Amino acid sequence: VHTMRATQGALIVASILNMILGYSRAWGAFAKKFSPVIMTPVVCVVGLGLFQIGFPQVGKCVEIGLPMLILAIVVQQYAPLYFRHIHERTTFLFERYSLLLCIGIVWAFAAILTAAGAYNHVSLKTQQHCRTDKSFLISSAPWIKISYPFHWGPPIFTAGHSFGMMGAVLVSSFESTGAHFATARLAGATPPPAHVLTRSIGLQGHWDIPGRTVWCSSRFICISRKHRATWINKSWK
């Protein structure tokens, strides 16, 4: 509980930093100097930082994790090129919903292996990682759960947590700026100007504060990203 309260306080401070960078238009001034040479390494470093989380999870159940990894690469990189000749909408579907498609296919594959008895004679640890009936995610989840403000308790503000989260916010702002350009390309819009970028970074912090203050969750981050995607499509055409 203490860790959640400290994280909550650090997220609130980080959201305020987002608002300062955005609404002061400082991020727009920095964004003018951004280029693919700068943005690509930053986004790659963010992805590399997740390797220590992702690949150990893949190794816990190789027969499920490895097909998921290969299928995701094939569906995202090669399937749109192959099915483009059938209908132009297939490229749109594969670019936007490839991950959901891969999750559904691999989950069905894991369910077939479970029903066929492929994990009946393996260790208990392997069963917990590979079987679809051992996690009890659905049965253990409540049907209705209503969050209420500060259910972890009041936030705790510490310098160590706050400065660490502020560094993460700067990296996240770089990633969000790159996402703006990528979304603009997918939407067929012109590249976002500086004033749109700086406004969106400010809104990111503005909409994250309610979620982080009350629930300490990332649900408002998702809403903010959808809001920014809509903003990109409509704001500067």
N, C-alpha and C positions, 0 to 999 in steps of 0.2 A: 504494500500500500504506500509506503514512504517513497518507493521508486516511482510509482505512478504519479504521486503528487509532485515530486521534483520534476518529472518529465513534463507534467502539465504546466508548471511554471515556466520551464525553459521554452516550451512551445508558444506560450503567450508572448514572451519576450521576442522570440524569433518572428512572430507574426507582426509585432510592432515594427521591427526592423524592415520587414517587407513593405509595410505601409510608408515608412520614411523614405525608402529607396524609390518607391513608386510615385507617391504624391509630391515629392520634392523635385521630380523630373530628373533626378540624378541618374537613374538607370537608363533613361533615354539618351543622355549624353554619352554614357558608356557604350550603349548598344550601337552607336554610330561607328564604333571602332571594332565591332565584332565581325568576324569573318569565318568561313568554314575552317580555316587553319586553326582558329582559336576554339571554335565551338566543338569540332569533332573530337579533339583530345579530351576535352572536359567531359563530354557525354560518355566517351569510352572509359574514362577513369571511374565514372559513377557506376557503369556496368561492371567493370573489373572488381570494384569494391564489393559487389554482391556475389562474386564467385565463391567466396568462403562460406556463404549461406546456401547457395543453390546446389553446387556440385556435391557436397556431402549428403544432401537430401536425395540427389539422384543415385548416389552410391548405396543408399540404404535399401533400395529395391531396383536393381539394374534392369530387370526384365520389364519394368513399367517406366522407369525414368528415362532410360536410353531410347526406347521407341518414341516417347513423347518429345525428346530433344530432336531426334531425326525428323519426325513428322512435322514439327513446328518449322524447321528450316525448309523442308520440301514444300509445305503448303504456302509459306510466306514468300519464298523466293522463286520457286519454279512452277507451282500450280497456276498462278495468274498468267504466266506466259503460255502455258499449254492450253488452257481453257479459253484464252482470249479469242481464239478463232471460232469458238462455238457461239458465244454471245458476249457483248461488251460489258454487260452487267456482272459477269462472273469475276472480272478483275476487281470491280468495286467490292464485291462480297468477300473475296479472299483477302484483300488488303485490310479490311476493317474488322472482319469477324473470324480471321484465321485461328486466333488463340482459342476462342470459344469452340470452334469446330474441332480443334485438336484435343481439347479437354474432354469433349463428349465422346470422341472416338476412343481415346486411351482409357477413359473410365469404363466404357463398354467392354473393351478388351480385358481390363482388370476384373470386371465382373464375370466374364466368361471363364477366365482362369480360376477364379474363386469357385464358381459353380462346378467346374470340371474336376476339382479336387487337386489342383496343381500344388497347393500349399498345405495339404493335409499332413504331410510327414516332414515338415521343416520346423525349424526352431520357433519358439513363441515370438521372439523379437522380429523375425522375418515375417511372420503372419501379421503382426501388428502394422508393419510398414507396407505390406503388399496386398493383403486381403481387403475387400471392400466392406466386409461385415464385422471388422474388428475395431474400427475407429469410434463407432457409436455416435457420430456427429449429429445425425438426424434424431436419433432416439433420445439423446441426452440434452438436446436444445429445447428450451421452452417454446410453447406455441406462440405466446405473446410476451414480449419483454419491453417495458416502457422505461426509457432512461430518464433520469431526473437530475437536476443541476447538482454538481459537486458530489456525486455519489462516492467518489474516492476521498472526499474531504477537501479542505481548502488547499489551493496550490502552494507549493514551497518554491521560493526563488533563491537559487544559489548561483554564484558567479561561475563555478565550474561547469554546471549543466547549461547555463545560459549561453556562455561563450562557445561551448561546443555545438549547441544547436544553431547559433548564429552562423557559424561556419558552414553548417549543413544547409542553411537557408541560402547562402550565397551560391553554393553549388547547385541547389535546386532552382534558383533563379536563372542560372545559365541554362540548365536543362529545359526550363519552361520557355525561355526565349528561343531555344532551338526548336522546341515543339511548336511554337507559333509559326515559324517559317515552314516546318514540315506540314502542318495542318493547312497553311495557306496553299502550299503546292498541291496537296491532295484535293482541296476544295476548288482549285482552279482560280484562286484569287491572286491579287498582286502581293508582293512581299509587304509585311506590316511596317508602317512608318514608326518613327521613334516615339511619337506621342501615344500611339496605341500600345506599344510595348510597355512604356512606363506606367500607363493607366492600368494595364492588366496585372502588372506586378503589384501595384498598390491594392487592386481588388483581391488578389490572391491572399494577401495578409488580412484585408478587411473581412473577407468571408471565412477565413480560417479561425479568426478569434472566437466567434460564437461556439464553433464546434470544439475548439481546444479548451476554451474556458469552462464550458458546461460539461462536455462529454469526454474530452481528451482523446478524440478519435480522429480518423482521417476522412470521415464521411464528407466534411465540408471541403476537403481538398478535391475530392472527386467532383462535387458540384461546381467548385470554382473552375476546374479544368473544362467541364462541359460548357460553363458560362463563357470562358475565354474562347473556346472553339466557335461558339455561336457569334461572339464578338468579332472574331477574325472574319467570319463569313459576311458580316453585315456592315462593319464599321467603316471600312475605307474603300469600298468598291467605287 
